[in-house]
Amino acid sequence: MLQKGMTELEYNTFDLLLQILINYFVLNVKCVFFIFFAHIYICGGGLTALLIAVERLCITCGCGIN
């Protein structure tokens, strides 16, 4: 739905940017949780410096874990 004062191009651009931000956030959350739960499964729990480093790398580069 167009907001008052927005052209169709502005609305489409805003909608596209919003979808990109949502997809980026969902990808990062899935990636961090995958690494976290894989670490718990393999190591029996607890956060280590390695896990934290991998999480930071994941957030920075946006890994493609689905």
HUBEL-V144002 format. One record per residue. RES is the residue in one letter. SS is DSSP state (alpha for helix, beta for strand, coil for the rest). PSI is psi in degrees with one decimal (none if undefined). Layout:
# HUBEL-V144002
res:RES ss:SS psi:PSI
res:RES ss:SS psi:PSI
This chain:
# HUBEL-V144002
res:M ss:coil psi:128.0
res:L ss:coil psi:134.2
res:Q ss:coil psi:154.8
res:K ss:coil psi:128.2
res:G ss:coil psi:-1.2
res:M ss:coil psi:136.3
res:T ss:coil psi:167.8
res:E ss:alpha psi:-37.7
res:L ss:alpha psi:-43.5
res:E ss:alpha psi:-42.3
res:Y ss:alpha psi:-46.2
res:N ss:alpha psi:-39.6
res:T ss:alpha psi:-45.8
res:F ss:alpha psi:-43.5
res:D ss:alpha psi:-42.7
res:L ss:alpha psi:-45.2
res:L ss:alpha psi:-40.0
res:L ss:alpha psi:-43.4
res:Q ss:alpha psi:-40.0
res:I ss:alpha psi:-45.1
res:L ss:alpha psi:-42.8
res:I ss:alpha psi:-45.9
res:N ss:alpha psi:-39.9
res:Y ss:alpha psi:-44.0
res:F ss:alpha psi:-46.3
res:V ss:alpha psi:-42.7
res:L ss:alpha psi:-46.0
res:N ss:alpha psi:-40.6
res:V ss:alpha psi:-45.1
res:K ss:alpha psi:-39.7
res:C ss:alpha psi:-47.4
res:V ss:alpha psi:-44.1
res:F ss:alpha psi:-36.8
res:F ss:alpha psi:-48.5
res:I ss:alpha psi:-42.6
res:F ss:alpha psi:-50.3
res:F ss:alpha psi:-32.6
res:A ss:alpha psi:-39.4
res:H ss:alpha psi:-43.8
res:I ss:alpha psi:-42.6
res:Y ss:alpha psi:-44.5
res:I ss:alpha psi:-43.3
res:C ss:alpha psi:-7.4
res:G ss:coil psi:10.9
res:G ss:coil psi:169.3
res:G ss:coil psi:140.9
res:L ss:coil psi:136.8
res:T ss:coil psi:169.2
res:A ss:alpha psi:-34.8
res:L ss:alpha psi:-45.3
res:L ss:alpha psi:-45.9
res:I ss:alpha psi:-41.5
res:A ss:alpha psi:-41.9
res:V ss:alpha psi:-39.2
res:E ss:alpha psi:-44.2
res:R ss:alpha psi:-42.9
res:L ss:alpha psi:-42.8
res:C ss:alpha psi:-45.6
res:I ss:alpha psi:-38.4
res:T ss:alpha psi:-45.8
res:C ss:alpha psi:-15.0
res:G ss:coil psi:62.1
res:C ss:coil psi:159.3
res:G ss:coil psi:37.5
res:I ss:coil psi:127.1
res:N ss:coil psi:none
